[in-house]
Amino acid sequence: MNYFELFDMPMAPTVNKALLAEKYFALQKNSHPDFFSQATEAEQEEALDLSADINKAFTIFRDDQKTIEYFLQVMGHIAADEKYELDPAFLMEMMEMNETLMEVDEAEARKRVADYEATLYDEISPILKDYQAGEQDAGKMELLKGYYYKKKYLRRILDRLADWCNIASRF
């Protein structure tokens, strides 16, 4: 099932959050399993499956990173277990960032990562804002894919940050 089609939204790397909520509530209002309590078992099962799909799509679309990932998957630009090779220059920057993050407190480290994420976003924002449904520009899709994987890498740094700061505070 294509979640963009389910929500009757244009296939794009971003979604309109106000429209998303409106579509979600309309879909749940019409297909929530509670409204099918007197229906046949098959209809109840179908309503339950549809409701689960609606909830999963809503969870994806509420998260910008998950939306980009889903969009790239639907467009055939990333596979579920793809091993993407990040740019060596980016990896060098991350090595340097990791070293400096170990020398500052957690709040400062989070700020530095957020600042770096903002820089990445600034580079990709024209593609995100100006994307036209159905557009297949391979260069833009590759930039978007690189952005997705860089953000994923930064998320892992943030996930490990609390552990690093706890270890560093012991010494």
Rosetta silent file (secondary structure, phi, psi, omega in degrees, C-alpha in Angstrom):
SEQUENCE: MNYFELFDMPMAPTVNKALLAEKYFALQKNSHPDFFSQATEAEQEEALDLSADINKAFTIFRDDQKTIEYFLQVMGHIAADEKYELDPAFLMEMMEMNETLMEVDEAEARKRVADYEATLYDEISPILKDYQAGEQDAGKMELLKGYYYKKKYLRRILDRLADWCNIASRF
SCORE:     score description
SCORE:     0.000 S_00000001
   1 L     0.000  133.961  177.437    0.000    0.000    0.000 S_00000001
   2 L   -91.027  117.401 -175.844    1.285    3.439   -0.915 S_00000001
   3 H   -69.064  -27.835  175.606    0.734    5.767    2.047 S_00000001
   4 H   -63.893  -43.378  177.969    0.772    8.873   -0.140 S_00000001
   5 H   -66.590  -42.677  179.451   -2.153    7.426   -2.067 S_00000001
   6 H   -55.920  -42.710 -178.776   -3.881    6.318    1.134 S_00000001
   7 L   -90.155    3.224 -178.858   -3.743    9.880    2.466 S_00000001
   8 L    49.899   50.104  179.629   -4.460   11.357   -0.991 S_00000001
   9 L  -120.635  150.856  178.486   -1.334   13.480   -0.709 S_00000001
  10 L   -63.808  141.858  177.866    1.228   14.294   -3.391 S_00000001
  11 L   -74.029  110.832 -175.431    4.225   11.987   -3.409 S_00000001
  12 L  -154.511  161.469 -178.811    6.940   14.284   -2.101 S_00000001
  13 L   -74.214   -6.150  175.284    9.803   14.263    0.419 S_00000001
  14 L  -135.313  158.025  176.860    7.758   16.486    2.750 S_00000001
  15 L  -128.290  153.038  175.942    4.098   16.610    3.719 S_00000001
  16 L   -75.382  113.031 -173.399    1.834   19.419    4.824 S_00000001
  17 H   -65.488  -36.375  178.664    1.446   18.741    8.559 S_00000001
  18 H   -66.334  -43.507  177.797   -1.900   20.552    8.894 S_00000001
  19 H   -66.036  -35.905  178.523   -3.320   18.603    5.960 S_00000001
  20 H   -58.021  -50.280 -179.286   -1.824   15.413    7.392 S_00000001
  21 H   -61.934  -42.196  179.685   -3.770   15.739   10.644 S_00000001
  22 H   -61.035  -46.852 -179.530   -6.955   16.575    8.763 S_00000001
  23 H   -65.522  -40.750 -179.681   -6.578   13.551    6.470 S_00000001
  24 H   -58.863  -50.783 -177.244   -5.682   11.264    9.377 S_00000001
  25 H   -65.992  -35.972  177.538   -8.792   12.116   11.370 S_00000001
  26 H   -65.755  -43.876  179.047  -11.021   11.826    8.297 S_00000001
  27 H   -63.755  -44.187 -179.666   -9.584    8.416    7.432 S_00000001
  28 H   -67.506  -35.015  179.463   -9.929    7.136   11.001 S_00000001
  29 H   -62.313  -35.959 -176.760  -13.444    8.521   11.234 S_00000001
  30 H   -90.200  -17.234 -172.052  -14.474    6.492    8.201 S_00000001
  31 H  -133.671    9.045 -178.791  -12.539    3.304    8.802 S_00000001
  32 L   -63.321  137.787 -177.656  -11.850    2.833   12.510 S_00000001
  33 H   -55.781  -27.838  179.694  -12.529   -0.773   13.568 S_00000001
  34 H   -61.753  -26.607 -179.881  -14.948    0.384   16.286 S_00000001
  35 H   -79.944   -3.385 -176.526  -17.375    1.420   13.545 S_00000001
  36 H  -115.918   24.001 -177.280  -17.412   -2.141   12.194 S_00000001
  37 L   -64.685  -26.330  179.560  -18.492   -3.988   15.332 S_00000001
  38 L   -97.881    1.922 -177.840  -21.697   -5.191   13.620 S_00000001
  39 L   -82.695  174.091  177.896  -19.961   -6.042   10.327 S_00000001
  40 L   -68.091  164.218  179.852  -18.844   -9.456    9.150 S_00000001
  41 H   -60.461  -39.561  179.299  -15.593  -10.896   10.445 S_00000001
  42 H   -64.226  -41.755  178.998  -13.917  -10.246    7.076 S_00000001
  43 H   -67.248  -38.252  177.318  -15.035   -6.600    7.101 S_00000001
  44 H   -63.720  -43.146  179.084  -13.814   -6.198   10.676 S_00000001
  45 H   -63.345  -42.316  178.743  -10.440   -7.673    9.719 S_00000001
  46 H   -63.103  -42.461  178.469  -10.225   -5.362    6.702 S_00000001
  47 H   -64.541  -39.768  178.602  -11.068   -2.333    8.866 S_00000001
  48 H   -63.726  -44.559  178.252   -8.452   -3.378   11.410 S_00000001
  49 H   -63.074  -44.115  179.580   -5.786   -3.727    8.696 S_00000001
  50 H   -64.108  -41.553  178.586   -6.699   -0.387    7.155 S_00000001
  51 H   -62.557  -39.630  177.492   -6.627    1.317   10.541 S_00000001
  52 H   -64.029  -41.417  177.508   -3.166   -0.142   11.193 S_00000001
  53 H   -63.852  -40.932  178.903   -1.978    1.166    7.801 S_00000001
  54 H   -62.356  -45.248  179.307   -3.412    4.597    8.559 S_00000001
  55 H   -64.171  -41.281  179.429   -1.630    4.678   11.926 S_00000001
  56 H   -65.107  -44.681  178.522    1.660    3.530   10.401 S_00000001
  57 H   -61.421  -43.063 -179.731    1.440    6.116    7.622 S_00000001
  58 H   -62.109  -41.515  177.676    0.619    8.846   10.133 S_00000001
  59 H   -61.806  -42.669  178.642    3.636    7.871   12.244 S_00000001
  60 H   -64.308  -50.346 -174.105    5.881    8.043    9.185 S_00000001
  61 H   -70.166  -22.007  176.615    4.505   11.346    7.918 S_00000001
  62 H   -72.328  -22.507 -176.962    4.731   13.067   11.314 S_00000001
  63 L  -106.136  117.668 -176.423    8.504   12.515   11.286 S_00000001
  64 H   -58.227  -41.546 -178.507   10.382   14.454    8.589 S_00000001
  65 H   -66.652  -42.504  178.506   13.257   11.952    8.460 S_00000001
  66 H   -66.908  -33.944  177.724   10.912    8.967    8.161 S_00000001
  67 H   -64.159  -45.236  178.321    8.949   10.773    5.456 S_00000001
  68 H   -61.756  -44.613  179.092   12.094   11.311    3.396 S_00000001
  69 H   -59.037  -48.557 -178.923   13.081    7.670    3.898 S_00000001
  70 H   -62.240  -44.821  178.303    9.649    6.421    2.853 S_00000001
  71 H   -56.510  -49.157 -179.561    9.570    8.766   -0.145 S_00000001
  72 H   -63.012  -35.939  177.680   12.991    7.565   -1.317 S_00000001
  73 H   -66.260  -47.553 -179.220   11.904    3.930   -0.880 S_00000001
  74 H   -62.144  -37.469 -179.526    8.690    4.427   -2.851 S_00000001
  75 L   -78.146   -6.436  177.301   10.602    6.233   -5.588 S_00000001
  76 L    81.041   22.725 -178.130   13.075    3.335   -5.745 S_00000001
  77 L   -98.131  -15.221  171.789   16.113    5.328   -4.633 S_00000001
  78 L  -139.744  150.279  176.487   16.889    3.360   -1.470 S_00000001
  79 L  -104.434  161.065 -175.280   16.361   -0.241   -0.464 S_00000001
  80 L   -55.697  -45.718 -177.125   15.366   -1.383    3.014 S_00000001
  81 L  -112.810   33.694 -176.580   18.785   -2.754    4.002 S_00000001
  82 L   -63.468  140.612  175.195   20.921   -0.666    1.679 S_00000001
  83 L  -102.086   96.063 -176.578   24.563   -0.133    2.578 S_00000001
  84 L   -91.088  133.588  178.688   25.137    3.476    1.582 S_00000001
  85 L   -94.522  113.155  178.135   28.677    4.796    1.447 S_00000001
  86 L   -71.551  152.999  178.805   28.878    8.264    2.918 S_00000001
  87 L   -58.416  130.752 -179.893   31.199   10.812    1.374 S_00000001
  88 H   -56.007  -34.173  178.301   34.729   10.483    2.857 S_00000001
  89 H   -64.218  -40.555  177.349   34.848   14.256    3.479 S_00000001
  90 H   -63.618  -44.298 -179.353   31.680   13.989    5.573 S_00000001
  91 H   -62.825  -36.584  176.333   33.117   11.050    7.510 S_00000001
  92 H   -64.732  -43.028  176.753   36.276   13.061    8.255 S_00000001
  93 H   -59.668  -39.155 -178.953   34.117   15.916    9.538 S_00000001
  94 H   -69.455  -35.788  175.294   32.261   13.444   11.747 S_00000001
  95 H   -61.335  -45.630  178.797   35.515   12.091   13.170 S_00000001
  96 H   -64.161  -41.714  179.502   36.533   15.623   14.084 S_00000001
  97 H   -63.934  -44.133  178.899   33.087   16.370   15.483 S_00000001
  98 H   -57.127  -42.092  179.099   33.125   13.195   17.594 S_00000001
  99 H   -63.519  -43.984 -178.966   36.468   14.225   19.077 S_00000001
 100 H   -72.781  -31.258 -179.834   35.263   17.727   19.951 S_00000001
 101 H   -66.381  -28.518  179.656   31.932   16.459   21.300 S_00000001
 102 L   -73.125  -13.641 -177.283   33.767   14.370   23.872 S_00000001
 103 L   -98.432   -3.826 -177.806   35.360   17.558   25.215 S_00000001
 104 L  -121.511  166.885  178.652   32.142   19.500   25.857 S_00000001
 105 L   -75.117  169.225 -173.492   29.067   18.973   28.002 S_00000001
 106 H   -60.674  -41.603 -179.408   25.976   17.293   26.595 S_00000001
 107 H   -61.348  -44.769  179.099   24.031   20.520   26.003 S_00000001
 108 H   -65.921  -39.347  179.256   26.886   22.033   23.997 S_00000001
 109 H   -62.757  -43.971  179.082   27.362   18.802   22.068 S_00000001
 110 H   -63.444  -38.099  178.259   23.662   18.702   21.161 S_00000001
 111 H   -64.023  -43.191 -179.867   23.840   22.311   20.028 S_00000001
 112 H   -64.104  -40.623  177.788   26.803   21.592   17.767 S_00000001
 113 H   -66.162  -42.767  178.687   25.049   18.624   16.192 S_00000001
 114 H   -62.010  -39.952  177.270   21.881   20.703   15.721 S_00000001
 115 H   -62.504  -41.960  178.796   23.923   23.467   14.094 S_00000001
 116 H   -65.710  -41.051  177.379   25.473   20.942   11.721 S_00000001
 117 H   -61.211  -39.106  178.861   22.041   19.506   10.928 S_00000001
 118 H   -63.271  -38.711  176.765   20.812   23.030   10.146 S_00000001
 119 H   -63.150  -44.437  177.347   23.688   23.455    7.702 S_00000001
 120 H   -60.602  -42.797 -179.256   22.766   20.190    6.000 S_00000001
 121 H   -63.555  -42.559  179.905   19.130   21.268    5.836 S_00000001
 122 H   -57.819  -35.728  179.904   20.029   24.622    4.298 S_00000001
 123 H   -69.730  -32.929 -173.533   21.812   22.789    1.493 S_00000001
 124 H  -101.982  -12.834 -173.990   18.850   20.524    0.726 S_00000001
 125 H   -56.324  -36.463  177.411   15.914   22.835    1.544 S_00000001
 126 H   -59.988  -36.566  178.476   15.427   24.064   -2.041 S_00000001
 127 H   -68.264  -42.869 -178.921   14.837   20.461   -3.132 S_00000001
 128 H   -65.857  -41.219 -175.483   12.464   19.810   -0.223 S_00000001
 129 H   -78.551  -33.303 -172.676   10.500   23.025   -0.723 S_00000001
 130 H  -103.991    9.484 -176.893   10.330   23.058   -4.520 S_00000001
 131 L   -63.292  133.440  176.454    9.803   19.372   -5.241 S_00000001
 132 L  -105.004  129.531 -178.513    7.146   18.758   -7.876 S_00000001
 133 L   -51.039  131.653  179.230    5.196   15.512   -7.592 S_00000001
 134 L    89.801   -7.545 -179.674    6.509   12.945  -10.029 S_00000001
 135 L   -62.106  137.213 -177.054    9.844   14.694  -10.498 S_00000001
 136 L  -126.636   29.947 -179.503   12.620   12.201  -11.205 S_00000001
 137 L   -63.085  110.576 -175.063   15.750   14.386  -11.339 S_00000001
 138 H   -60.729  -37.678  179.381   18.465   11.819  -10.493 S_00000001
 139 H   -63.372  -44.871  178.840   20.842   14.499   -9.198 S_00000001
 140 H   -65.066  -40.947 -179.867   18.268   15.888   -6.783 S_00000001
 141 H   -65.222  -36.536  178.552   17.312   12.401   -5.623 S_00000001
 142 H   -68.530  -39.548  175.926   20.972   11.572   -4.960 S_00000001
 143 H   -62.968  -42.870  179.226   21.385   14.796   -2.932 S_00000001
 144 H   -64.240  -40.642  178.258   18.239   13.944   -0.967 S_00000001
 145 H   -63.667  -44.906  177.347   19.504   10.415   -0.379 S_00000001
 146 H   -59.996  -42.728  177.492   22.858   11.745    0.861 S_00000001
 147 H   -59.296  -46.296 -179.943   21.022   14.136    3.179 S_00000001
 148 H   -57.245  -48.313 -177.314   18.922   11.289    4.572 S_00000001
 149 H   -70.668  -33.301  176.011   21.968    9.140    5.365 S_00000001
 150 H   -66.138  -43.536  177.455   23.930   12.045    6.851 S_00000001
 151 H   -63.373  -38.090  177.866   21.012   12.877    9.147 S_00000001
 152 H   -61.977  -41.330  177.692   20.759    9.221   10.087 S_00000001
 153 H   -62.445  -45.065  179.295   24.452    9.266   11.014 S_00000001
 154 H   -64.552  -35.095  176.654   23.951   12.401   13.123 S_00000001
 155 H   -61.666  -39.202  178.431   20.971   10.770   14.884 S_00000001
 156 H   -65.460  -38.270  176.425   23.260    7.908   15.923 S_00000001
 157 H   -60.742  -46.607  179.920   25.720   10.429   17.348 S_00000001
 158 H   -63.623  -37.533  179.280   22.912   12.027   19.358 S_00000001
 159 H   -63.472  -34.633 -179.005   21.700    8.631   20.546 S_00000001
 160 H   -87.355   -9.994 -173.654   25.180    7.838   21.894 S_00000001
 161 H   -58.909  -44.197 -179.122   25.740   11.306   23.313 S_00000001
 162 H   -61.262  -40.584  178.085   24.267   10.648   26.735 S_00000001
 163 H   -63.718  -44.236  179.617   26.511    7.599   27.134 S_00000001
 164 H   -60.258  -45.192 -177.772   29.595    9.571   26.091 S_00000001
 165 H   -66.419  -35.874  177.375   28.814   12.377   28.508 S_00000001
 166 H   -65.873  -41.124  179.237   28.256    9.932   31.378 S_00000001
 167 H   -66.894  -45.483 -178.553   31.572    8.220   30.670 S_00000001
 168 H   -63.211  -34.102 -177.684   33.435   11.527   30.321 S_00000001
 169 H   -71.699  -16.604  179.520   32.030   12.854   33.608 S_00000001
 170 H   -78.592  -19.133 -175.792   33.552    9.898   35.479 S_00000001
 171 L   -99.297    0.000    0.000   37.094   10.915   34.559 S_00000001
